[in-house]
Amino acid sequence: MIRAKFRLTEQKNSAGWRDGKAAILASLLFVPVGDDTPENKKFWDATPSGRIEMDVLNPEAIEGFEVMKEYYVDFT
């Protein structure tokens, strides 16, 4: 497993469809963390650039994200 740490920097909501009904579609943009805390510096040294973009329709999942919060991403 490879672990990375990303910060959610942007959330754009637009109209979408879920189960045949109108819904919120949240487009999320994550970038690698890059401040001087010891843990974040370790992640920055391994992953100094990049981005993760994803669109989310699940309302519970959308509520679980917060702009400027940091998230671990595991690649398995």
PDB file with one MODEL, atoms N, CA, C and O in Angstrom:
MODEL        1
ATOM      1  N   MET A   1       0.837  -1.178   0.000  1.00  0.00           N
ATOM      2  CA  MET A   1       0.000   0.000   0.000  1.00  0.00           C
ATOM      3  C   MET A   1       0.885   1.247   0.000  1.00  0.00           C
ATOM      4  O   MET A   1       1.924   1.288   0.659  1.00  0.00           O
ATOM      5  N   ILE A   2       0.463   2.238  -0.735  1.00  0.00           N
ATOM      6  CA  ILE A   2       1.130   3.541  -0.753  1.00  0.00           C
ATOM      7  C   ILE A   2       0.144   4.551  -0.202  1.00  0.00           C
ATOM      8  O   ILE A   2      -1.008   4.596  -0.633  1.00  0.00           O
ATOM      9  N   ARG A   3       0.589   5.368   0.754  1.00  0.00           N
ATOM     10  CA  ARG A   3      -0.275   6.378   1.365  1.00  0.00           C
ATOM     11  C   ARG A   3       0.200   7.758   0.953  1.00  0.00           C
ATOM     12  O   ARG A   3       1.393   8.057   0.991  1.00  0.00           O
ATOM     13  N   ALA A   4      -0.741   8.586   0.564  1.00  0.00           N
ATOM     14  CA  ALA A   4      -0.470   9.984   0.238  1.00  0.00           C
ATOM     15  C   ALA A   4      -1.393  10.843   1.098  1.00  0.00           C
ATOM     16  O   ALA A   4      -2.352  10.350   1.693  1.00  0.00           O
ATOM     17  N   LYS A   5      -1.085  12.130   1.149  1.00  0.00           N
ATOM     18  CA  LYS A   5      -1.919  13.045   1.925  1.00  0.00           C
ATOM     19  C   LYS A   5      -2.240  14.250   1.058  1.00  0.00           C
ATOM     20  O   LYS A   5      -1.344  14.930   0.557  1.00  0.00           O
ATOM     21  N   PHE A   6      -3.523  14.502   0.890  1.00  0.00           N
ATOM     22  CA  PHE A   6      -3.990  15.576   0.019  1.00  0.00           C
ATOM     23  C   PHE A   6      -4.921  16.510   0.781  1.00  0.00           C
ATOM     24  O   PHE A   6      -5.554  16.120   1.762  1.00  0.00           O
ATOM     25  N   ARG A   7      -4.990  17.748   0.309  1.00  0.00           N
ATOM     26  CA  ARG A   7      -5.892  18.753   0.881  1.00  0.00           C
ATOM     27  C   ARG A   7      -6.978  19.064  -0.151  1.00  0.00           C
ATOM     28  O   ARG A   7      -6.688  19.272  -1.329  1.00  0.00           O
ATOM     29  N   LEU A   8      -8.223  19.093   0.307  1.00  0.00           N
ATOM     30  CA  LEU A   8      -9.331  19.499  -0.562  1.00  0.00           C
ATOM     31  C   LEU A   8      -9.280  21.020  -0.693  1.00  0.00           C
ATOM     32  O   LEU A   8      -9.471  21.739   0.288  1.00  0.00           O
ATOM     33  N   THR A   9      -9.022  21.506  -1.909  1.00  0.00           N
ATOM     34  CA  THR A   9      -8.880  22.948  -2.109  1.00  0.00           C
ATOM     35  C   THR A   9     -10.075  23.581  -2.793  1.00  0.00           C
ATOM     36  O   THR A   9     -10.227  24.802  -2.769  1.00  0.00           O
ATOM     37  N   GLU A  10     -10.922  22.772  -3.399  1.00  0.00           N
ATOM     38  CA  GLU A  10     -12.030  23.355  -4.152  1.00  0.00           C
ATOM     39  C   GLU A  10     -13.202  22.387  -4.226  1.00  0.00           C
ATOM     40  O   GLU A  10     -13.028  21.188  -4.447  1.00  0.00           O
ATOM     41  N   GLN A  11     -14.389  22.929  -4.036  1.00  0.00           N
ATOM     42  CA  GLN A  11     -15.619  22.156  -4.237  1.00  0.00           C
ATOM     43  C   GLN A  11     -16.577  23.021  -5.041  1.00  0.00           C
ATOM     44  O   GLN A  11     -16.933  24.125  -4.629  1.00  0.00           O
ATOM     45  N   LYS A  12     -16.988  22.505  -6.190  1.00  0.00           N
ATOM     46  CA  LYS A  12     -17.966  23.199  -7.032  1.00  0.00           C
ATOM     47  C   LYS A  12     -19.206  22.323  -7.131  1.00  0.00           C
ATOM     48  O   LYS A  12     -19.131  21.170  -7.554  1.00  0.00           O
ATOM     49  N   ASN A  13     -20.333  22.872  -6.743  1.00  0.00           N
ATOM     50  CA  ASN A  13     -21.590  22.130  -6.819  1.00  0.00           C
ATOM     51  C   ASN A  13     -22.345  22.518  -8.082  1.00  0.00           C
ATOM     52  O   ASN A  13     -22.386  23.685  -8.470  1.00  0.00           O
ATOM     53  N   SER A  14     -22.936  21.520  -8.709  1.00  0.00           N
ATOM     54  CA  SER A  14     -23.744  21.762  -9.900  1.00  0.00           C
ATOM     55  C   SER A  14     -24.911  20.774  -9.895  1.00  0.00           C
ATOM     56  O   SER A  14     -25.010  19.908  -9.026  1.00  0.00           O
ATOM     57  N   ALA A  15     -25.781  20.925 -10.878  1.00  0.00           N
ATOM     58  CA  ALA A  15     -26.938  20.034 -10.983  1.00  0.00           C
ATOM     59  C   ALA A  15     -26.506  18.686 -11.538  1.00  0.00           C
ATOM     60  O   ALA A  15     -25.721  18.615 -12.484  1.00  0.00           O
ATOM     61  N   GLY A  16     -27.018  17.633 -10.951  1.00  0.00           N
ATOM     62  CA  GLY A  16     -26.745  16.282 -11.421  1.00  0.00           C
ATOM     63  C   GLY A  16     -28.002  15.437 -11.291  1.00  0.00           C
ATOM     64  O   GLY A  16     -29.064  15.938 -10.922  1.00  0.00           O
ATOM     65  N   TRP A  17     -27.875  14.158 -11.595  1.00  0.00           N
ATOM     66  CA  TRP A  17     -28.987  13.218 -11.497  1.00  0.00           C
ATOM     67  C   TRP A  17     -28.536  11.992 -10.734  1.00  0.00           C
ATOM     68  O   TRP A  17     -27.435  11.486 -10.947  1.00  0.00           O
ATOM     69  N   ARG A  18     -29.394  11.516  -9.841  1.00  0.00           N
ATOM     70  CA  ARG A  18     -29.115  10.297  -9.083  1.00  0.00           C
ATOM     71  C   ARG A  18     -30.416   9.512  -8.966  1.00  0.00           C
ATOM     72  O   ARG A  18     -31.423  10.031  -8.483  1.00  0.00           O
ATOM     73  N   ASP A  19     -30.389   8.286  -9.400  1.00  0.00           N
ATOM     74  CA  ASP A  19     -31.579   7.419  -9.358  1.00  0.00           C
ATOM     75  C   ASP A  19     -32.777   8.076 -10.045  1.00  0.00           C
ATOM     76  O   ASP A  19     -33.909   7.964  -9.574  1.00  0.00           O
ATOM     77  N   GLY A  20     -32.518   8.766 -11.168  1.00  0.00           N
ATOM     78  CA  GLY A  20     -33.585   9.383 -11.934  1.00  0.00           C
ATOM     79  C   GLY A  20     -34.145  10.666 -11.347  1.00  0.00           C
ATOM     80  O   GLY A  20     -35.159  11.177 -11.821  1.00  0.00           O
ATOM     81  N   LYS A  21     -33.486  11.193 -10.310  1.00  0.00           N
ATOM     82  CA  LYS A  21     -33.968  12.413  -9.658  1.00  0.00           C
ATOM     83  C   LYS A  21     -32.859  13.463  -9.657  1.00  0.00           C
ATOM     84  O   LYS A  21     -31.673  13.134  -9.663  1.00  0.00           O
ATOM     85  N   ALA A  22     -33.266  14.727  -9.649  1.00  0.00           N
ATOM     86  CA  ALA A  22     -32.295  15.817  -9.570  1.00  0.00           C
ATOM     87  C   ALA A  22     -31.508  15.703  -8.264  1.00  0.00           C
ATOM     88  O   ALA A  22     -32.061  15.370  -7.216  1.00  0.00           O
ATOM     89  N   ALA A  23     -30.216  15.984  -8.349  1.00  0.00           N
ATOM     90  CA  ALA A  23     -29.341  15.881  -7.182  1.00  0.00           C
ATOM     91  C   ALA A  23     -28.189  16.868  -7.333  1.00  0.00           C
ATOM     92  O   ALA A  23     -27.961  17.422  -8.409  1.00  0.00           O
ATOM     93  N   ILE A  24     -27.479  17.073  -6.248  1.00  0.00           N
ATOM     94  CA  ILE A  24     -26.273  17.896  -6.267  1.00  0.00           C
ATOM     95  C   ILE A  24     -25.108  17.030  -6.727  1.00  0.00           C
ATOM     96  O   ILE A  24     -24.928  15.913  -6.242  1.00  0.00           O
ATOM     97  N   LEU A  25     -24.325  17.545  -7.657  1.00  0.00           N
ATOM     98  CA  LEU A  25     -23.080  16.915  -8.088  1.00  0.00           C
ATOM     99  C   LEU A  25     -21.946  17.792  -7.577  1.00  0.00           C
ATOM    100  O   LEU A  25     -21.825  18.945  -7.991  1.00  0.00           O
ATOM    101  N   ALA A  26     -21.121  17.268  -6.690  1.00  0.00           N
ATOM    102  CA  ALA A  26     -19.992  18.013  -6.138  1.00  0.00           C
ATOM    103  C   ALA A  26     -18.722  17.602  -6.870  1.00  0.00           C
ATOM    104  O   ALA A  26     -18.345  16.430  -6.860  1.00  0.00           O
ATOM    105  N   SER A  27     -18.063  18.568  -7.504  1.00  0.00           N
ATOM    106  CA  SER A  27     -16.764  18.337  -8.144  1.00  0.00           C
ATOM    107  C   SER A  27     -15.690  18.767  -7.156  1.00  0.00           C
ATOM    108  O   SER A  27     -15.639  19.928  -6.750  1.00  0.00           O
ATOM    109  N   LEU A  28     -14.833  17.827  -6.772  1.00  0.00           N
ATOM    110  CA  LEU A  28     -13.833  18.055  -5.731  1.00  0.00           C
ATOM    111  C   LEU A  28     -12.436  18.033  -6.324  1.00  0.00           C
ATOM    112  O   LEU A  28     -12.125  17.196  -7.172  1.00  0.00           O
ATOM    113  N   LEU A  29     -11.591  18.962  -5.873  1.00  0.00           N
ATOM    114  CA  LEU A  29     -10.199  19.029  -6.314  1.00  0.00           C
ATOM    115  C   LEU A  29      -9.289  18.941  -5.093  1.00  0.00           C
ATOM    116  O   LEU A  29      -9.402  19.737  -4.161  1.00  0.00           O
ATOM    117  N   PHE A  30      -8.387  17.964  -5.112  1.00  0.00           N
ATOM    118  CA  PHE A  30      -7.425  17.746  -4.035  1.00  0.00           C
ATOM    119  C   PHE A  30      -6.015  17.962  -4.573  1.00  0.00           C
ATOM    120  O   PHE A  30      -5.719  17.595  -5.710  1.00  0.00           O
ATOM    121  N   VAL A  31      -5.140  18.561  -3.753  1.00  0.00           N
ATOM    122  CA  VAL A  31      -3.729  18.728  -4.109  1.00  0.00           C
ATOM    123  C   VAL A  31      -2.875  18.208  -2.951  1.00  0.00           C
ATOM    124  O   VAL A  31      -3.346  18.168  -1.815  1.00  0.00           O
ATOM    125  N   PRO A  32      -1.619  17.808  -3.222  1.00  0.00           N
ATOM    126  CA  PRO A  32      -0.768  17.301  -2.149  1.00  0.00           C
ATOM    127  C   PRO A  32      -0.562  18.344  -1.052  1.00  0.00           C
ATOM    128  O   PRO A  32      -0.494  19.542  -1.328  1.00  0.00           O
ATOM    129  N   VAL A  33      -0.464  17.877   0.191  1.00  0.00           N
ATOM    130  CA  VAL A  33      -0.182  18.795   1.299  1.00  0.00           C
ATOM    131  C   VAL A  33       1.219  19.359   1.119  1.00  0.00           C
ATOM    132  O   VAL A  33       2.072  18.728   0.493  1.00  0.00           O
ATOM    133  N   GLY A  34       1.456  20.550   1.669  1.00  0.00           N
ATOM    134  CA  GLY A  34       2.773  21.142   1.460  1.00  0.00           C
ATOM    135  C   GLY A  34       3.173  22.169   2.487  1.00  0.00           C
ATOM    136  O   GLY A  34       3.793  23.171   2.130  1.00  0.00           O
ATOM    137  N   ASP A  35       2.846  21.964   3.750  1.00  0.00           N
ATOM    138  CA  ASP A  35       3.312  22.917   4.752  1.00  0.00           C
ATOM    139  C   ASP A  35       4.477  22.319   5.526  1.00  0.00           C
ATOM    140  O   ASP A  35       4.959  21.237   5.190  1.00  0.00           O
ATOM    141  N   ASP A  36       4.928  23.013   6.553  1.00  0.00           N
ATOM    142  CA  ASP A  36       6.157  22.614   7.243  1.00  0.00           C
ATOM    143  C   ASP A  36       5.953  21.722   8.458  1.00  0.00           C
ATOM    144  O   ASP A  36       6.896  21.526   9.225  1.00  0.00           O
ATOM    145  N   THR A  37       4.761  21.174   8.663  1.00  0.00           N
ATOM    146  CA  THR A  37       4.639  20.227   9.762  1.00  0.00           C
ATOM    147  C   THR A  37       5.470  18.997   9.404  1.00  0.00           C
ATOM    148  O   THR A  37       5.579  18.660   8.225  1.00  0.00           O
ATOM    149  N   PRO A  38       6.055  18.322  10.383  1.00  0.00           N
ATOM    150  CA  PRO A  38       6.909  17.169  10.069  1.00  0.00           C
ATOM    151  C   PRO A  38       6.204  16.116   9.208  1.00  0.00           C
ATOM    152  O   PRO A  38       6.788  15.610   8.250  1.00  0.00           O
ATOM    153  N   GLU A  39       4.964  15.787   9.540  1.00  0.00           N
ATOM    154  CA  GLU A  39       4.264  14.767   8.754  1.00  0.00           C
ATOM    155  C   GLU A  39       4.021  15.247   7.326  1.00  0.00           C
ATOM    156  O   GLU A  39       4.268  14.505   6.375  1.00  0.00           O
ATOM    157  N   ASN A  40       3.540  16.477   7.165  1.00  0.00           N
ATOM    158  CA  ASN A  40       3.242  16.966   5.820  1.00  0.00           C
ATOM    159  C   ASN A  40       4.503  17.142   4.991  1.00  0.00           C
ATOM    160  O   ASN A  40       4.470  16.933   3.778  1.00  0.00           O
ATOM    161  N   LYS A  41       5.610  17.522   5.612  1.00  0.00           N
ATOM    162  CA  LYS A  41       6.871  17.642   4.875  1.00  0.00           C
ATOM    163  C   LYS A  41       7.288  16.280   4.328  1.00  0.00           C
ATOM    164  O   LYS A  41       7.780  16.184   3.204  1.00  0.00           O
ATOM    165  N   LYS A  42       7.091  15.230   5.121  1.00  0.00           N
ATOM    166  CA  LYS A  42       7.415  13.873   4.668  1.00  0.00           C
ATOM    167  C   LYS A  42       6.595  13.512   3.423  1.00  0.00           C
ATOM    168  O   LYS A  42       7.134  12.964   2.461  1.00  0.00           O
ATOM    169  N   PHE A  43       5.312  13.814   3.444  1.00  0.00           N
ATOM    170  CA  PHE A  43       4.471  13.531   2.278  1.00  0.00           C
ATOM    171  C   PHE A  43       4.871  14.405   1.094  1.00  0.00           C
ATOM    172  O   PHE A  43       4.910  13.924  -0.039  1.00  0.00           O
ATOM    173  N   TRP A  44       5.169  15.686   1.338  1.00  0.00           N
ATOM    174  CA  TRP A  44       5.558  16.604   0.259  1.00  0.00           C
ATOM    175  C   TRP A  44       6.840  16.127  -0.411  1.00  0.00           C
ATOM    176  O   TRP A  44       6.953  16.191  -1.635  1.00  0.00           O
ATOM    177  N   ASP A  45       7.799  15.654   0.362  1.00  0.00           N
ATOM    178  CA  ASP A  45       9.055  15.165  -0.215  1.00  0.00           C
ATOM    179  C   ASP A  45       8.816  13.980  -1.156  1.00  0.00           C
ATOM    180  O   ASP A  45       9.558  13.792  -2.120  1.00  0.00           O
ATOM    181  N   ALA A  46       7.787  13.188  -0.880  1.00  0.00           N
ATOM    182  CA  ALA A  46       7.488  12.021  -1.719  1.00  0.00           C
ATOM    183  C   ALA A  46       6.547  12.358  -2.875  1.00  0.00           C
ATOM    184  O   ALA A  46       6.626  11.743  -3.938  1.00  0.00           O
ATOM    185  N   THR A  47       5.667  13.323  -2.675  1.00  0.00           N
ATOM    186  CA  THR A  47       4.660  13.670  -3.690  1.00  0.00           C
ATOM    187  C   THR A  47       4.549  15.191  -3.787  1.00  0.00           C
ATOM    188  O   THR A  47       3.589  15.767  -3.273  1.00  0.00           O
ATOM    189  N   PRO A  48       5.510  15.854  -4.435  1.00  0.00           N
ATOM    190  CA  PRO A  48       5.508  17.318  -4.450  1.00  0.00           C
ATOM    191  C   PRO A  48       4.500  17.956  -5.392  1.00  0.00           C
ATOM    192  O   PRO A  48       4.259  19.160  -5.303  1.00  0.00           O
ATOM    193  N   SER A  49       3.917  17.193  -6.276  1.00  0.00           N
ATOM    194  CA  SER A  49       2.924  17.794  -7.167  1.00  0.00           C
ATOM    195  C   SER A  49       1.914  16.746  -7.591  1.00  0.00           C
ATOM    196  O   SER A  49       2.141  15.545  -7.451  1.00  0.00           O
ATOM    197  N   GLY A  50       0.805  17.221  -8.108  1.00  0.00           N
ATOM    198  CA  GLY A  50      -0.243  16.326  -8.570  1.00  0.00           C
ATOM    199  C   GLY A  50      -1.595  16.872  -8.185  1.00  0.00           C
ATOM    200  O   GLY A  50      -1.707  17.941  -7.586  1.00  0.00           O
ATOM    201  N   ARG A  51      -2.619  16.124  -8.538  1.00  0.00           N
ATOM    202  CA  ARG A  51      -3.977  16.514  -8.188  1.00  0.00           C
ATOM    203  C   ARG A  51      -4.879  15.302  -8.322  1.00  0.00           C
ATOM    204  O   ARG A  51      -4.616  14.393  -9.109  1.00  0.00           O
ATOM    205  N   ILE A  52      -5.925  15.306  -7.555  1.00  0.00           N
ATOM    206  CA  ILE A  52      -6.975  14.299  -7.656  1.00  0.00           C
ATOM    207  C   ILE A  52      -8.279  15.061  -7.852  1.00  0.00           C
ATOM    208  O   ILE A  52      -8.608  15.962  -7.081  1.00  0.00           O
ATOM    209  N   GLU A  53      -9.008  14.691  -8.883  1.00  0.00           N
ATOM    210  CA  GLU A  53     -10.317  15.286  -9.138  1.00  0.00           C
ATOM    211  C   GLU A  53     -11.351  14.183  -9.125  1.00  0.00           C
ATOM    212  O   GLU A  53     -11.134  13.110  -9.688  1.00  0.00           O
ATOM    213  N   MET A  54     -12.475  14.447  -8.483  1.00  0.00           N
ATOM    214  CA  MET A  54     -13.555  13.469  -8.518  1.00  0.00           C
ATOM    215  C   MET A  54     -14.894  14.175  -8.389  1.00  0.00           C
ATOM    216  O   MET A  54     -15.005  15.236  -7.775  1.00  0.00           O
ATOM    217  N   ASP A  55     -15.900  13.562  -8.981  1.00  0.00           N
ATOM    218  CA  ASP A  55     -17.274  14.040  -8.882  1.00  0.00           C
ATOM    219  C   ASP A  55     -18.033  13.097  -7.962  1.00  0.00           C
ATOM    220  O   ASP A  55     -17.926  11.877  -8.082  1.00  0.00           O
ATOM    221  N   VAL A  56     -18.802  13.672  -7.041  1.00  0.00           N
ATOM    222  CA  VAL A  56     -19.515  12.888  -6.038  1.00  0.00           C
ATOM    223  C   VAL A  56     -21.002  13.237  -6.089  1.00  0.00           C
ATOM    224  O   VAL A  56     -21.370  14.412  -6.083  1.00  0.00           O
ATOM    225  N   LEU A  57     -21.850  12.214  -6.138  1.00  0.00           N
ATOM    226  CA  LEU A  57     -23.301  12.398  -6.124  1.00  0.00           C
ATOM    227  C   LEU A  57     -23.940  12.009  -4.795  1.00  0.00           C
ATOM    228  O   LEU A  57     -25.037  12.472  -4.480  1.00  0.00           O
ATOM    229  N   ASN A  58     -23.278  11.175  -4.020  1.00  0.00           N
ATOM    230  CA  ASN A  58     -23.835  10.687  -2.764  1.00  0.00           C
ATOM    231  C   ASN A  58     -23.875  11.831  -1.744  1.00  0.00           C
ATOM    232  O   ASN A  58     -22.821  12.343  -1.367  1.00  0.00           O
ATOM    233  N   PRO A  59     -25.075  12.247  -1.284  1.00  0.00           N
ATOM    234  CA  PRO A  59     -25.163  13.385  -0.364  1.00  0.00           C
ATOM    235  C   PRO A  59     -24.405  13.175   0.942  1.00  0.00           C
ATOM    236  O   PRO A  59     -23.812  14.116   1.469  1.00  0.00           O
ATOM    237  N   GLU A  60     -24.418  11.950   1.469  1.00  0.00           N
ATOM    238  CA  GLU A  60     -23.696  11.683   2.713  1.00  0.00           C
ATOM    239  C   GLU A  60     -22.192  11.830   2.501  1.00  0.00           C
ATOM    240  O   GLU A  60     -21.487  12.346   3.368  1.00  0.00           O
ATOM    241  N   ALA A  61     -21.707  11.379   1.354  1.00  0.00           N
ATOM    242  CA  ALA A  61     -20.279  11.520   1.054  1.00  0.00           C
ATOM    243  C   ALA A  61     -19.914  12.990   0.878  1.00  0.00           C
ATOM    244  O   ALA A  61     -18.871  13.430   1.362  1.00  0.00           O
ATOM    245  N   ILE A  62     -20.755  13.748   0.196  1.00  0.00           N
ATOM    246  CA  ILE A  62     -20.482  15.176   0.003  1.00  0.00           C
ATOM    247  C   ILE A  62     -20.360  15.868   1.354  1.00  0.00           C
ATOM    248  O   ILE A  62     -19.459  16.682   1.556  1.00  0.00           O
ATOM    249  N   GLU A  63     -21.261  15.551   2.278  1.00  0.00           N
ATOM    250  CA  GLU A  63     -21.225  16.162   3.614  1.00  0.00           C
ATOM    251  C   GLU A  63     -19.950  15.799   4.375  1.00  0.00           C
ATOM    252  O   GLU A  63     -19.541  16.531   5.276  1.00  0.00           O
ATOM    253  N   GLY A  64     -19.324  14.685   4.023  1.00  0.00           N
ATOM    254  CA  GLY A  64     -18.118  14.244   4.709  1.00  0.00           C
ATOM    255  C   GLY A  64     -16.859  14.983   4.299  1.00  0.00           C
ATOM    256  O   GLY A  64     -15.814  14.812   4.927  1.00  0.00           O
ATOM    257  N   PHE A  65     -16.936  15.801   3.259  1.00  0.00           N
ATOM    258  CA  PHE A  65     -15.767  16.551   2.793  1.00  0.00           C
ATOM    259  C   PHE A  65     -15.859  18.004   3.222  1.00  0.00           C
ATOM    260  O   PHE A  65     -16.942  18.587   3.277  1.00  0.00           O
ATOM    261  N   GLU A  66     -14.697  18.581   3.527  1.00  0.00           N
ATOM    262  CA  GLU A  66     -14.619  19.974   3.957  1.00  0.00           C
ATOM    263  C   GLU A  66     -13.437  20.638   3.249  1.00  0.00           C
ATOM    264  O   GLU A  66     -12.313  20.140   3.301  1.00  0.00           O
ATOM    265  N   VAL A  67     -13.702  21.756   2.593  1.00  0.00           N
ATOM    266  CA  VAL A  67     -12.646  22.477   1.875  1.00  0.00           C
ATOM    267  C   VAL A  67     -11.558  22.902   2.863  1.00  0.00           C
ATOM    268  O   VAL A  67     -11.854  23.373   3.961  1.00  0.00           O
ATOM    269  N   MET A  68     -10.307  22.732   2.464  1.00  0.00           N
ATOM    270  CA  MET A  68      -9.077  23.029   3.201  1.00  0.00           C
ATOM    271  C   MET A  68      -8.743  21.982   4.268  1.00  0.00           C
ATOM    272  O   MET A  68      -7.762  22.140   4.995  1.00  0.00           O
ATOM    273  N   LYS A  69      -9.525  20.937   4.371  1.00  0.00           N
ATOM    274  CA  LYS A  69      -9.207  19.834   5.275  1.00  0.00           C
ATOM    275  C   LYS A  69      -8.287  18.859   4.548  1.00  0.00           C
ATOM    276  O   LYS A  69      -8.349  18.730   3.325  1.00  0.00           O
ATOM    277  N   GLU A  70      -7.436  18.174   5.306  1.00  0.00           N
ATOM    278  CA  GLU A  70      -6.491  17.208   4.748  1.00  0.00           C
ATOM    279  C   GLU A  70      -7.053  15.794   4.861  1.00  0.00           C
ATOM    280  O   GLU A  70      -7.728  15.449   5.830  1.00  0.00           O
ATOM    281  N   TYR A  71      -6.753  14.979   3.833  1.00  0.00           N
ATOM    282  CA  TYR A  71      -7.247  13.606   3.769  1.00  0.00           C
ATOM    283  C   TYR A  71      -6.118  12.673   3.353  1.00  0.00           C
ATOM    284  O   TYR A  71      -5.288  13.019   2.513  1.00  0.00           O
ATOM    285  N   TYR A  72      -6.099  11.486   3.952  1.00  0.00           N
ATOM    286  CA  TYR A  72      -5.182  10.440   3.517  1.00  0.00           C
ATOM    287  C   TYR A  72      -5.802   9.703   2.338  1.00  0.00           C
ATOM    288  O   TYR A  72      -7.008   9.459   2.308  1.00  0.00           O
ATOM    289  N   VAL A  73      -4.971   9.356   1.377  1.00  0.00           N
ATOM    290  CA  VAL A  73      -5.409   8.588   0.219  1.00  0.00           C
ATOM    291  C   VAL A  73      -4.527   7.349   0.145  1.00  0.00           C
ATOM    292  O   VAL A  73      -3.305   7.458   0.046  1.00  0.00           O
ATOM    293  N   ASP A  74      -5.141   6.179   0.194  1.00  0.00           N
ATOM    294  CA  ASP A  74      -4.395   4.922   0.132  1.00  0.00           C
ATOM    295  C   ASP A  74      -4.538   4.300  -1.250  1.00  0.00           C
ATOM    296  O   ASP A  74      -5.645   4.148  -1.766  1.00  0.00           O
ATOM    297  N   PHE A  75      -3.400   3.944  -1.839  1.00  0.00           N
ATOM    298  CA  PHE A  75      -3.369   3.253  -3.124  1.00  0.00           C
ATOM    299  C   PHE A  75      -2.988   1.805  -2.855  1.00  0.00           C
ATOM    300  O   PHE A  75      -1.916   1.527  -2.319  1.00  0.00           O
ATOM    301  N   THR A  76      -3.871   0.886  -3.228  1.00  0.00           N
ATOM    302  CA  THR A  76      -3.593  -0.531  -2.964  1.00  0.00           C
ATOM    303  C   THR A  76      -3.638  -1.328  -4.251  1.00  0.00           C
ATOM    304  O   THR A  76      -3.430  -2.541  -4.233  1.00  0.00           O
TER     305      THR A  76
ENDMDL
END
